[in-house]
């Protein structure tokens, strides 16, 4: 499956990277007041994480798993509707923009220390979640193209095997997303607590 869909993986991955770049550039487009407000929010979040406030792991896992699950269900629905291909692409671009904006905000505030905080707070779960999203997106686009080619244009072929393969892929990725939620709930807070002492207000660039 991976070999047959390689071009789709590359295309979706490039779209995600473009979204990351766009999200990073959006930070510089903010006004100074907006950047200062973001800086205060980030400082407060880091302080809370360092003090162990709001880090109830089980509740955090449920919340993050539900969040990832909604993305997955939306991708699956867009895939089976056929006309949802633009939506699948838009979601990947949006995911990239969100990641890029988050990383850009941290770097804009903490300079090189923002890179360290990004590796602690953003990178761990996204190393797992982003590939799962790309795989699901490629499977959704592949299924939609199969429907267009074999049902709308030729009016032949059985969709059940393709739908079963697409759904099985989505279910498998749900377990991968669960792993990302576990990392985000249990690993990232510990990493943030470890790096937060290096992030004093004096180090902020805003």
MDTraj code that builds the backbone (N, CA, C; nanometers):
import mdtraj as md
import numpy as np

residues = "UNK UNK UNK UNK UNK UNK UNK UNK UNK UNK UNK UNK UNK UNK UNK UNK UNK UNK UNK UNK UNK UNK UNK UNK UNK UNK UNK UNK UNK UNK UNK UNK UNK UNK UNK UNK UNK UNK UNK UNK UNK UNK UNK UNK UNK UNK UNK UNK UNK UNK UNK UNK UNK UNK UNK UNK UNK UNK UNK UNK UNK UNK UNK UNK UNK UNK UNK UNK UNK UNK UNK UNK UNK UNK UNK UNK UNK UNK UNK UNK UNK UNK UNK UNK UNK UNK UNK UNK UNK UNK UNK UNK UNK UNK UNK UNK UNK UNK UNK UNK UNK UNK UNK UNK UNK UNK UNK UNK UNK UNK UNK UNK UNK UNK UNK UNK UNK UNK UNK UNK UNK UNK UNK UNK UNK UNK UNK UNK UNK UNK UNK UNK UNK UNK UNK UNK UNK UNK UNK UNK UNK UNK UNK UNK UNK UNK UNK UNK UNK UNK UNK UNK UNK UNK UNK UNK UNK UNK UNK UNK UNK UNK UNK UNK UNK UNK UNK UNK UNK UNK UNK UNK UNK UNK UNK UNK UNK UNK UNK UNK UNK UNK UNK UNK UNK UNK UNK UNK UNK UNK UNK UNK UNK UNK UNK UNK UNK UNK UNK UNK UNK UNK UNK UNK UNK UNK".split()
xyz = np.array([
    [0.0825, -0.1198, 0.0000],
    [0.0000, 0.0000, 0.0000],
    [0.0864, 0.1255, 0.0000],
    [0.1914, 0.1232, 0.0838],
    [0.2800, 0.2395, 0.0924],
    [0.3474, 0.2657, -0.0413],
    [0.3907, 0.1577, -0.1096],
    [0.4569, 0.1736, -0.2383],
    [0.3614, 0.2315, -0.3411],
    [0.2368, 0.1820, -0.3434],
    [0.1395, 0.2275, -0.4416],
    [0.0972, 0.3724, -0.4174],
    [0.1033, 0.4177, -0.2941],
    [0.0567, 0.5508, -0.2603],
    [0.1725, 0.6465, -0.2316],
    [0.2914, 0.6113, -0.2752],
    [0.4094, 0.6912, -0.2424],
    [0.3948, 0.8357, -0.2888],
    [0.3429, 0.8556, -0.4095],
    [0.3285, 0.9921, -0.4602],
    [0.2313, 1.0729, -0.3752],
    [0.1266, 1.0079, -0.3257],
    [0.0323, 1.0771, -0.2390],
    [0.0973, 1.1151, -0.1073],
    [0.1784, 1.0251, -0.0517],
    [0.2482, 1.0559, 0.0733],
    [0.3391, 1.1769, 0.0553],
    [0.4095, 1.1786, -0.0562],
    [0.5004, 1.2903, -0.0819],
    [0.4221, 1.4205, -0.0967],
    [0.3136, 1.4158, -0.1721],
    [0.2338, 1.5360, -0.1943],
    [0.1756, 1.5899, -0.0641],
    [0.1154, 1.5014, 0.0158],
    [0.0547, 1.5441, 0.1428],
    [0.1623, 1.5946, 0.2386],
    [0.2779, 1.5285, 0.2397],
    [0.3868, 1.5718, 0.3274],
    [0.4359, 1.7105, 0.2897],
    [0.4512, 1.7346, 0.1585],
    [0.4943, 1.8667, 0.1129],
    [0.3912, 1.9723, 0.1518],
    [0.2631, 1.9399, 0.1397],
    [0.1576, 2.0328, 0.1777],
    [0.1646, 2.0647, 0.3269],
    [0.1936, 1.9631, 0.4077],
    [0.2084, 1.9845, 0.5517],
    [0.3270, 2.0767, 0.5801],
    [0.4384, 2.0534, 0.5134],
    [0.5570, 2.1369, 0.5339],
    [0.5293, 2.2815, 0.4928],
    [0.4574, 2.2999, 0.3821],
    [0.4199, 2.4352, 0.3402],
    [0.3352, 2.5020, 0.4484],
    [0.2458, 2.4237, 0.5091],
    [0.1649, 2.4760, 0.6182],
    [0.2495, 2.5174, 0.7372],
    [0.3525, 2.4368, 0.7689],
    [0.4434, 2.4710, 0.8790],
    [0.5131, 2.6037, 0.8512],
    [0.5631, 2.6205, 0.7291],
    [0.6306, 2.7454, 0.6921],
    [0.5344, 2.8627, 0.7016],
    [0.4137, 2.8432, 0.6515],
    [0.3135, 2.9498, 0.6565],
    [0.2810, 2.9870, 0.8008],
    [0.2633, 2.8857, 0.8863],
    [0.2337, 2.9117, 1.0267],
    [0.3458, 2.9852, 1.0968],
    [0.4712, 2.9487, 1.0636],
    [0.5843, 3.0184, 1.1220],
    [0.5902, 3.1637, 1.0799],
    [0.5566, 3.1901, 0.9532],
    [0.5586, 3.3281, 0.9048],
    [0.4447, 3.4111, 0.9634],
    [0.3357, 3.3449, 1.0004],
    [0.2229, 3.4173, 1.0580],
    [0.2599, 3.4862, 1.1884],
    [0.3547, 3.4282, 1.2625],
    [0.3956, 3.4875, 1.3897],
    [0.4505, 3.6271, 1.3670],
    [0.5306, 3.6436, 1.2632],
    [0.5898, 3.7748, 1.2334],
    [0.4855, 3.8747, 1.1839],
    [0.3704, 3.8231, 1.1399],
    [0.2652, 3.9115, 1.0910],
    [0.1810, 3.9696, 1.2047],
    [0.1978, 3.9164, 1.3257],
    [0.1220, 3.9667, 1.4397],
    [0.1733, 4.1039, 1.4820],
    [0.0844, 4.1813, 1.5392],
    [0.1258, 4.3100, 1.5943],
    [0.2069, 4.2871, 1.7217],
    [0.2780, 4.3901, 1.7656],
    [0.3572, 4.3789, 1.8873],
    [0.2692, 4.3471, 2.0071],
    [0.1514, 4.4067, 2.0122],
    [0.0589, 4.3801, 2.1233],
    [0.0151, 4.2344, 2.1245],
    [-0.0164, 4.1805, 2.0061],
    [-0.0562, 4.0397, 1.9974],
    [0.0589, 3.9479, 2.0371],
    [0.1807, 3.9813, 1.9959],
    [0.2965, 3.9007, 2.0335],
    [0.3199, 3.9049, 2.1839],
    [0.3003, 4.0204, 2.2444],
    [0.3184, 4.0327, 2.3884],
    [0.2125, 3.9525, 2.4640],
    [0.0908, 3.9512, 2.4123],
    [-0.0157, 3.8732, 2.4755],
    [0.0137, 3.7245, 2.4660],
    [0.0609, 3.6808, 2.3481],
    [0.1011, 3.5415, 2.3330],
    [0.2151, 3.5068, 2.4286],
    [0.3091, 3.5986, 2.4437],
    [0.4230, 3.5760, 2.5322],
    [0.3770, 3.5543, 2.6751],
    [0.2807, 3.6344, 2.7202],
    [0.2293, 3.6180, 2.8561],
    [0.1602, 3.4835, 2.8729],
    [0.0834, 3.4429, 2.7705],
    [0.0149, 3.3137, 2.7785],
    [0.1141, 3.1979, 2.7850],
    [0.2189, 3.2054, 2.7030],
    [0.3196, 3.0995, 2.7023],
    [0.3940, 3.0951, 2.8350],
    [0.4297, 3.2119, 2.8877],
    [0.4985, 3.2174, 3.0167],
    [0.4142, 3.1555, 3.1272],
    [0.2851, 3.1863, 3.1248],
    [0.1958, 3.1317, 3.2261],
    [0.1836, 2.9802, 3.2132],
    [0.1739, 2.9318, 3.0898],
    [0.1635, 2.7885, 3.0675],
    [0.2885, 2.7160, 3.1155],
    [0.4048, 2.7696, 3.0801],
    [0.5306, 2.7076, 3.1225],
    [0.5419, 2.7070, 3.2741],
    [0.5016, 2.8171, 3.3370],
    [0.5088, 2.8237, 3.4831],
    [0.4163, 2.7210, 3.5480],
    [0.2957, 2.7083, 3.4936],
    [0.2025, 2.6098, 3.5481],
    [0.2562, 2.4680, 3.5319],
    [0.3134, 2.4384, 3.4150],
    [0.3681, 2.3060, 3.3910],
    [0.4856, 2.2781, 3.4851],
    [0.5655, 2.3790, 3.5091],
    [0.6813, 2.3629, 3.5970],
    [0.6383, 2.3392, 3.7409],
    [0.5232, 2.3961, 3.7799],
    [0.4728, 2.3796, 3.9151],
    [0.3807, 2.2593, 3.9291],
    [0.3568, 2.1906, 3.8176],
    [0.2723, 2.0724, 3.8216],
    [0.1246, 2.1028, 3.8253],
    [0.0854, 2.2235, 3.7856],
    [-0.0546, 2.2632, 3.7873],
    [-0.1201, 2.2260, 3.6542],
    [-0.2361, 2.1627, 3.6615],
    [-0.3113, 2.1297, 3.5409],
    [-0.2500, 2.0167, 3.4599],
    [-0.1812, 1.9237, 3.5250],
    [-0.1164, 1.8149, 3.4519],
    [-0.1731, 1.6799, 3.4943],
    [-0.3034, 1.6720, 3.5158],
    [-0.3677, 1.5462, 3.5496],
    [-0.3624, 1.4575, 3.4255],
    [-0.2761, 1.3568, 3.4319],
    [-0.2406, 1.2835, 3.3105],
    [-0.3586, 1.2127, 3.2452],
    [-0.4420, 1.1456, 3.3250],
    [-0.5524, 1.0696, 3.2667],
    [-0.6504, 1.1606, 3.1929],
    [-0.6847, 1.2726, 3.2556],
    [-0.7767, 1.3665, 3.1909],
    [-0.7133, 1.4263, 3.0660],
    [-0.5837, 1.4562, 3.0742],
    [-0.5143, 1.5107, 2.9578],
    [-0.5115, 1.4093, 2.8442],
    [-0.4892, 1.2821, 2.8766],
    [-0.4883, 1.1788, 2.7732],
    [-0.6238, 1.1686, 2.7046],
    [-0.7302, 1.1678, 2.7827],
    [-0.8649, 1.1593, 2.7234],
    [-0.8933, 1.2778, 2.6328],
    [-0.8555, 1.3957, 2.6791],
    [-0.8812, 1.5161, 2.6000],
    [-0.8041, 1.5142, 2.4687],
    [-0.6760, 1.4760, 2.4742],
    [-0.5932, 1.4748, 2.3536],
    [-0.6330, 1.3607, 2.2597],
    [-0.6705, 1.2460, 2.3157],
    [-0.7134, 1.1348, 2.2317],
    [-0.8436, 1.1700, 2.1599],
    [-0.9339, 1.2362, 2.2305],
    [-1.0593, 1.2793, 2.1681],
    [-1.0318, 1.3804, 2.0576],
    [-0.9367, 1.4702, 2.0823],
    [-0.8997, 1.5696, 1.9815],
    [-0.8452, 1.5022, 1.8558],
    [-0.7496, 1.4108, 1.8730],
    [-0.6930, 1.3394, 1.7572],
    [-0.7991, 1.2545, 1.6879],
    [-0.8873, 1.1953, 1.7695],
    [-0.9925, 1.1114, 1.7127],
    [-1.0858, 1.1904, 1.6228],
    [-1.1145, 1.3150, 1.6595],
    [-1.2011, 1.3990, 1.5756],
    [-1.1359, 1.4280, 1.4409],
    [-1.0052, 1.4543, 1.4422],
    [-0.9341, 1.4744, 1.3157],
    [-0.9430, 1.3490, 1.2285],
    [-0.9257, 1.2335, 1.2905],
    [-0.9271, 1.1074, 1.2159],
    [-1.0648, 1.0805, 1.1564],
    [-1.1696, 1.0973, 1.2359],
    [-1.3059, 1.0749, 1.1869],
    [-1.3382, 1.1711, 1.0733],
    [-1.2959, 1.2959, 1.0877],
    [-1.3214, 1.3943, 0.9828],
    [-1.2515, 1.3553, 0.8526],
    [-1.1268, 1.3081, 0.8633],
    [-1.0548, 1.2628, 0.7434],
    [-1.1253, 1.1439, 0.6791],
    [-1.1747, 1.0510, 0.7619],
    [-1.2436, 0.9331, 0.7094],
    [-1.3718, 0.9737, 0.6373],
    [-1.4487, 1.0639, 0.6992],
    [-1.5738, 1.1097, 0.6378],
    [-1.5459, 1.1826, 0.5066],
    [-1.4457, 1.2675, 0.5067],
    [-1.4107, 1.3389, 0.3836],
    [-1.3671, 1.2423, 0.2743],
    [-1.2980, 1.1354, 0.3145],
    [-1.2522, 1.0374, 0.2171],
    [-1.3662, 0.9628, 0.1514],
    [-1.4661, 0.9214, 0.2283],
    [-1.5751, 0.8418, 0.1708],
    [-1.6760, 0.9280, 0.0958],
    [-1.6731, 1.0596, 0.1175],
    [-1.7656, 1.1457, 0.0439],
    [-1.7144, 1.1821, -0.0946],
    [-1.5899, 1.1440, -0.1256],
    [-1.5287, 1.1659, -0.2568],
    [-1.4995, 1.3143, -0.2817],
    [-1.6011, 1.3987, -0.2675],
    [-1.5819, 1.5414, -0.2925],
    [-1.5030, 1.6082, -0.1800],
    [-1.4665, 1.5302, -0.0793],
    [-1.3956, 1.5864, 0.0347],
    [-1.2450, 1.5942, 0.0197],
    [-1.1924, 1.5630, -0.0992],
    [-1.0472, 1.5684, -0.1199],
    [-0.9903, 1.7065, -0.0874],
    [-1.0524, 1.8154, -0.1333],
    [-0.9991, 1.9472, -0.0938],
    [-0.9981, 1.9665, 0.0570],
    [-1.0972, 1.9102, 0.1248],
    [-1.1009, 1.9202, 0.2701],
    [-0.9868, 1.8451, 0.3356],
    [-0.9535, 1.7281, 0.2830],
    [-0.8405, 1.6511, 0.3346],
    [-0.7114, 1.7306, 0.3201],
    [-0.6930, 1.7888, 0.2040],
    [-0.5729, 1.8693, 0.1804],
    [-0.5700, 1.9908, 0.2719],
    [-0.6860, 2.0541, 0.2906],
    [-0.6928, 2.1728, 0.3764],
    [-0.6594, 2.1376, 0.5212],
    [-0.7031, 2.0213, 0.5689],
    [-0.6741, 1.9799, 0.7056],
    [-0.5246, 1.9586, 0.7264],
    [-0.4579, 1.9016, 0.6281],
    [-0.3136, 1.8808, 0.6397],
    [-0.2389, 2.0138, 0.6398],
    [-0.2829, 2.1050, 0.5561],
    [-0.2210, 2.2376, 0.5560],
    [-0.2454, 2.3077, 0.6891],
    [-0.3679, 2.2962, 0.7412],
    [-0.4021, 2.3591, 0.8687],
    [-0.3203, 2.2992, 0.9823],
    [-0.3047, 2.1671, 0.9829],
    [-0.2232, 2.1030, 1.0862],
    [-0.0803, 2.1556, 1.0811],
    [-0.0252, 2.1651, 0.9618],
    [0.1094, 2.2185, 0.9476],
    [0.1183, 2.3620, 0.9950],
    [0.0159, 2.4432, 0.9613],
    [0.0156, 2.5833, 1.0030],
    [0.0097, 2.5954, 1.1547],
    [-0.0679, 2.5099, 1.2193],
    [-0.0772, 2.5134, 1.3653],
    [0.0564, 2.4775, 1.4302],
    [0.1210, 2.3745, 1.3777],
    [0.2517, 2.3349, 1.4307],
    [0.3536, 2.4457, 1.4073],
    [0.3557, 2.4997, 1.2864],
    [0.4501, 2.6062, 1.2549],
    [0.4275, 2.7301, 1.3384],
    [0.3008, 2.7647, 1.3629],
    [0.2703, 2.8824, 1.4437],
    [0.3147, 2.8612, 1.5884],
    [0.2918, 2.7399, 1.6407],
    [0.3320, 2.7111, 1.7785],
    [0.4836, 2.7185, 1.7943],
    [0.5554, 2.6559, 1.7019],
    [0.7021, 2.6586, 1.7079],
    [0.7530, 2.8010, 1.6882],
    [0.6956, 2.8723, 1.5921],
    [0.7380, 3.0097, 1.5669],
    [0.7150, 3.1003, 1.6861],
    [0.6044, 3.0800, 1.7569],
    [0.5757, 3.1599, 1.8757],
    [0.6802, 3.1370, 1.9837],
    [0.7170, 3.0111, 2.0062],
    [0.8164, 2.9799, 2.1090],
    [0.9534, 3.0371, 2.0724],
    [0.9913, 3.0234, 1.9467],
    [1.1214, 3.0758, 1.9045],
    [1.1214, 3.2277, 1.9084],
    [1.0094, 3.2878, 1.8710],
    [1.0001, 3.4333, 1.8727],
    [1.0137, 3.4892, 2.0144],
    [0.9672, 3.4118, 2.1116],
    [0.9726, 3.4586, 2.2491],
    [1.1033, 3.4237, 2.3189],
    [1.1501, 3.2989, 2.2985],
    [1.2639, 3.2497, 2.3751],
    [1.3915, 3.2357, 2.2930],
    [1.3898, 3.2787, 2.1677],
    [1.5082, 3.2658, 2.0808],
    [1.5499, 3.1187, 2.0719],
    [1.6781, 3.0898, 2.0873],
    [1.7241, 2.9512, 2.0715],
    [1.6658, 2.8597, 2.1781],
    [1.6290, 2.9155, 2.2956],
    [1.5674, 2.8328, 2.3991],
    [1.4282, 2.7871, 2.3570],
    [1.3676, 2.8625, 2.2652],
    [1.2391, 2.8206, 2.2112],
    [1.2484, 2.6915, 2.1325],
    [1.3638, 2.6699, 2.0688],
    [1.3849, 2.5430, 1.9987],
    [1.3846, 2.4276, 2.0989],
    [1.4514, 2.4501, 2.2128],
    [1.4551, 2.3484, 2.3177],
    [1.3147, 2.3204, 2.3707],
    [1.2382, 2.4257, 2.3949],
    [1.1014, 2.4080, 2.4439],
    [1.0126, 2.3416, 2.3393],
    [1.0361, 2.3721, 2.2119],
    [0.9591, 2.3081, 2.1045],
    [0.9831, 2.1579, 2.1016],
    [1.1089, 2.1188, 2.1187],
    [1.1412, 1.9761, 2.1211],
    [1.0792, 1.9070, 2.2415],
    [1.0536, 1.9819, 2.3484],
    [0.9943, 1.9224, 2.4684],
    [0.8422, 1.9187, 2.4615],
    [0.7817, 2.0220, 2.4027],
    [0.6367, 2.0358, 2.4117],
    [0.5605, 2.0034, 2.2838],
    [0.6240, 2.0180, 2.1675],
    [0.5527, 2.0036, 2.0403],
    [0.5990, 1.8826, 1.9601],
    [0.7289, 1.8622, 1.9562],
    [0.7848, 1.7586, 1.8699],
    [0.7471, 1.6167, 1.9113],
    [0.7540, 1.5784, 2.0412],
    [0.7353, 1.4366, 2.0770],
    [0.6060, 1.3760, 2.0250],
    [0.4919, 1.4397, 2.0512],
    [0.3651, 1.3824, 2.0076],
    [0.3441, 1.3934, 1.8575],
    [0.3987, 1.5013, 1.7976],
    [0.3784, 1.5190, 1.6541],
    [0.4652, 1.4262, 1.5701],
    [0.5736, 1.3767, 1.6263],
    [0.6517, 1.2747, 1.5564],
    [0.5650, 1.1518, 1.5298],
    [0.4689, 1.1288, 1.6189],
    [0.3780, 1.0147, 1.6041],
    [0.2515, 1.0546, 1.5286],
    [0.1931, 1.1683, 1.5673],
    [0.0626, 1.2073, 1.5137],
    [0.0682, 1.2497, 1.3675],
    [0.1710, 1.3235, 1.3281],
    [0.1774, 1.3748, 1.1905],
    [0.1889, 1.2624, 1.0871],
    [0.2800, 1.1640, 1.1046],
    [0.2814, 1.0544, 1.0072],
    [0.1486, 0.9793, 1.0008],
    [0.0827, 0.9610, 1.1167],
    [-0.0472, 0.8936, 1.1165],
    [-0.1493, 0.9729, 1.0371],
    [-0.1454, 1.1042, 1.0503],
    [-0.2377, 1.1894, 0.9758],
    [-0.2080, 1.1851, 0.8266],
    [-0.0804, 1.1855, 0.7916],
    [-0.0424, 1.1797, 0.6501],
    [-0.0856, 1.0475, 0.5879],
    [-0.0660, 0.9380, 0.6603],
    [-0.1071, 0.8069, 0.6097],
    [-0.2578, 0.8012, 0.5899],
    [-0.3339, 0.8498, 0.6891],
    [-0.4792, 0.8510, 0.6775],
    [-0.5246, 0.9388, 0.5621],
    [-0.4611, 1.0533, 0.5462],
    [-0.4971, 1.1449, 0.4382],
    [-0.4705, 1.0834, 0.3017],
    [-0.3549, 1.0175, 0.2874],
    [-0.3229, 0.9520, 0.1607],
    [-0.4222, 0.8412, 0.1310],
    [-0.4606, 0.7660, 0.2342],
    [-0.5589, 0.6592, 0.2150],
    [-0.6945, 0.7174, 0.1761],
    [-0.7322, 0.8308, 0.2364],
    [-0.8592, 0.8944, 0.2031],
    [-0.8610, 0.9425, 0.0588],
    [-0.7524, 1.0059, 0.0164],
    [-0.7448, 1.0541, -0.1222],
    [-0.7443, 0.9369, -0.2194],
    [-0.6709, 0.8313, -0.1857],
    [-0.6642, 0.7137, -0.2717],
    [-0.8013, 0.6498, -0.2884],
    [-0.8765, 0.6403, -0.1786],
    [-1.0104, 0.5816, -0.1882],
    [-1.1019, 0.6696, -0.2725],
    [-1.0945, 0.8001, -0.2523],
    [-1.1786, 0.8911, -0.3293],
    [-1.1481, 0.8823, -0.4786],
    [-1.0198, 0.8765, -0.5120],
    [-0.9816, 0.8642, -0.6531],
    [-1.0279, 0.7316, -0.7115],
    [-1.0224, 0.6260, -0.6301],
    [-1.0702, 0.4951, -0.6757],
    [-1.2197, 0.5000, -0.7066],
    [-1.2968, 0.5667, -0.6211],
    [-1.4406, 0.5784, -0.6439],
    [-1.4679, 0.6555, -0.7720],
    [-1.3976, 0.7657, -0.7907],
    [-1.4174, 0.8471, -0.9106],
    [-1.3840, 0.7667, -1.0360],
    [-1.2747, 0.6931, -1.0303],
    [-1.2279, 0.6202, -1.1489],
    [-1.3150, 0.4996, -1.1812],
    [-1.3554, 0.4237, -1.0795],
    [-1.4212, 0.2954, -1.1041],
    [-1.5727, 0.2975, -1.0869],
    [-1.6267, 0.4010, -1.0236],
    [-1.7708, 0.4048, -1.0054],
    [-1.8362, 0.5203, -1.0811],
    [-1.7765, 0.6366, -1.0725],
    [-1.8380, 0.7513, -1.1391],
    [-1.8087, 0.7547, -1.2881],
    [-1.6897, 0.7102, -1.3277],
    [-1.6519, 0.7165, -1.4693],
    [-1.6819, 0.5869, -1.5431],
    [-1.6525, 0.4728, -1.4793],
    [-1.6682, 0.3438, -1.5476],
    [-1.7918, 0.2667, -1.5025],
    [-1.8466, 0.3037, -1.3888],
    [-1.9635, 0.2338, -1.3351],
    [-1.9396, 0.0841, -1.3200],
    [-1.8232, 0.0488, -1.2670],
    [-1.7962, -0.0922, -1.2438],
    [-1.6977, -0.1047, -1.1288],
    [-1.6868, -0.2270, -1.0790],
    [-1.5938, -0.2525, -0.9705],
    [-1.6645, -0.2543, -0.8360],
    [-1.6073, -0.3289, -0.7418],
    [-1.6629, -0.3440, -0.6075],
    [-1.5877, -0.2507, -0.5131],
    [-1.6612, -0.1678, -0.4429],
    [-1.5995, -0.0719, -0.3516],
    [-1.5703, -0.1310, -0.2144],
    [-1.6330, -0.2432, -0.1829],
    [-1.6205, -0.2989, -0.0485],
    [-1.4750, -0.3253, -0.0076],
    [-1.3935, -0.3905, -0.0931],
    [-1.2540, -0.4149, -0.0518],
    [-1.1766, -0.2856, -0.0273],
    [-1.1964, -0.1865, -0.1143],
    [-1.1258, -0.0599, -0.0978],
    [-1.1728, 0.0142, 0.0266],
    [-1.3027, 0.0121, 0.0504],
    [-1.3561, 0.0767, 0.1699],
    [-1.3068, 0.0062, 0.2955],
    [-1.3018, -0.1274, 0.2895],
    [-1.2512, -0.2029, 0.4037],
    [-1.1050, -0.1724, 0.4317],
    [-1.0254, -0.1602, 0.3255],
    [-0.8837, -0.1267, 0.3421],
    [-0.8658, 0.0131, 0.4003],
    [-0.9441, 0.1075, 0.3487],
    [-0.9370, 0.2458, 0.3985],
    [-0.9781, 0.2532, 0.5454],
    [-1.0875, 0.1854, 0.5788],
    [-1.1355, 0.1871, 0.7170],
    [-1.0372, 0.1177, 0.8104],
    [-0.9778, 0.0072, 0.7648],
    [-0.8785, -0.0625, 0.8467],
    [-0.7573, 0.0258, 0.8730],
    [-0.7168, 0.0994, 0.7708],
    [-0.6053, 0.1933, 0.7882],
    [-0.6392, 0.2990, 0.8912],
    [-0.7626, 0.3513, 0.8835],
    [-0.8059, 0.4541, 0.9780],
    [-0.8090, 0.4006, 1.1207],
    [-0.8580, 0.2785, 1.1373],
    [-0.8627, 0.2173, 1.2713],
    [-0.7216, 0.1971, 1.3254],
    [-0.6307, 0.1514, 1.2395],
    [-0.4920, 0.1340, 1.2823],
    [-0.4310, 0.2668, 1.3236],
    [-0.4591, 0.3708, 1.2474],
    [-0.4055, 0.5025, 1.2819],
    [-0.4660, 0.5557, 1.4109],
    [-0.5872, 0.5100, 1.4462],
    [-0.6469, 0.5501, 1.5736],
    [-0.5606, 0.5038, 1.6899],
    [-0.5046, 0.3845, 1.6790],
    [-0.4133, 0.3348, 1.7826],
    [-0.2847, 0.4178, 1.7849],
    [-0.2398, 0.4589, 1.6676],
    [-0.1202, 0.5441, 1.6622],
    [-0.1476, 0.6783, 1.7282],
    [-0.2650, 0.7331, 1.7011],
    [-0.3030, 0.8590, 1.7650],
    [-0.3138, 0.8431, 1.9166],
    [-0.3576, 0.7252, 1.9607],
    [-0.3621, 0.6999, 2.1050],
    [-0.2220, 0.7061, 2.1639],
    [-0.1239, 0.6545, 2.0894],
    [0.0148, 0.6645, 2.1338],
    [0.0611, 0.8082, 2.1422],
    [0.0201, 0.8898, 2.0450],
    [0.0556, 1.0317, 2.0482],
    [-0.0072, 1.1005, 2.1684],
    [-0.1323, 1.0647, 2.1989],
    [-0.1996, 1.1231, 2.3153],
    [-0.1303, 1.0823, 2.4444],
    [-0.0830, 0.9583, 2.4515],
    [-0.0095, 0.9136, 2.5701],
    [0.1186, 0.9940, 2.5890],
    [0.1898, 1.0139, 2.4797],
    [0.3135, 1.0925, 2.4869],
    [0.2829, 1.2352, 2.5309],
    [0.1764, 1.2924, 2.4741],
    [0.1426, 1.4307, 2.5061],
    [0.0981, 1.4457, 2.6514],
    [0.0340, 1.3412, 2.7058],
    [-0.0182, 1.3494, 2.8426],
    [0.0861, 1.3156, 2.9476],
    [0.1772, 1.2219, 2.9166],
    [0.2681, 1.1713, 3.0189],
    [0.4145, 1.2119, 2.9976],
    [0.4565, 1.2241, 2.8716],
    [0.5975, 1.2506, 2.8436],
    [0.6251, 1.4001, 2.8296],
    [0.5443, 1.4684, 2.7488],
    [0.5684, 1.6104, 2.7238],
    [0.5677, 1.6962, 2.8506],
    [0.4717, 1.6766, 2.9429],
    [0.4763, 1.7575, 3.0658],
    [0.6058, 1.7403, 3.1436],
    [0.6569, 1.6180, 3.1479],
    [0.7830, 1.5939, 3.2188],
    [0.8983, 1.6645, 3.1491],
    [0.8984, 1.6617, 3.0161],
    [1.0035, 1.7300, 2.9410],
    [0.9937, 1.8813, 2.9580],
    [0.8709, 1.9332, 2.9577],
    [0.8534, 2.0769, 2.9771],
    [0.9011, 2.1178, 3.1161],
    [0.8672, 2.0357, 3.2158],
    [0.9147, 2.0645, 3.3509],
    [1.0655, 2.0615, 3.3606],
    [1.1280, 1.9803, 3.2777],
    [1.2741, 1.9708, 3.2814],
    [1.3403, 2.0929, 3.2180],
    [1.2824, 2.1437, 3.1076],
    [1.3458, 2.2557, 3.0374],
    [1.2996, 2.3922, 3.0888],
    [1.1858, 2.3980, 3.1588],
    [1.1311, 2.5276, 3.1997],
    [1.2229, 2.6081, 3.2907],
    [1.3059, 2.5483, 3.3760],
    [1.3964, 2.6335, 3.4557],
    [1.4954, 2.7143, 3.3709],
    [1.5187, 2.6705, 3.2471],
    [1.6100, 2.7448, 3.1596],
    [1.5419, 2.8636, 3.0915],
    [1.4096, 2.8781, 3.1148],
    [1.3325, 2.9788, 3.0421],
    [1.2888, 3.0892, 3.1381],
    [1.3770, 3.1748, 3.1728],
    [1.3418, 3.2873, 3.2595],
    [1.2924, 3.4025, 3.1750],
    [1.2134, 3.4929, 3.2330],
    [1.1636, 3.6080, 3.1547],
    [1.2747, 3.6911, 3.0922],
    [1.3932, 3.6878, 3.1536],
    [1.5053, 3.7656, 3.0988],
    [1.5487, 3.7139, 2.9634],
    [1.5110, 3.5856, 2.9343],
    [1.5538, 3.5256, 2.8075],
    [1.4560, 3.5538, 2.6933],
    [1.3444, 3.6134, 2.7270],
    [1.2436, 3.6396, 2.6242],
    [1.2892, 3.7531, 2.5344],
    [1.2547, 3.7442, 2.4086],
    [1.2901, 3.8476, 2.3125],
    [1.1804, 3.9507, 2.2958],
    [1.0639, 3.9234, 2.3548],
    [0.9520, 4.0177, 2.3408],
    [0.9457, 4.1041, 2.4657],
])
top = md.Topology()
chain = top.add_chain()
for i, resn in enumerate(residues, 1):
    res = top.add_residue(resn, chain, resSeq=i)
    for name in ("N", "CA", "C"):
        top.add_atom(name, md.element.get_by_symbol(name[0]), res)
traj = md.Trajectory(xyz[None], top)
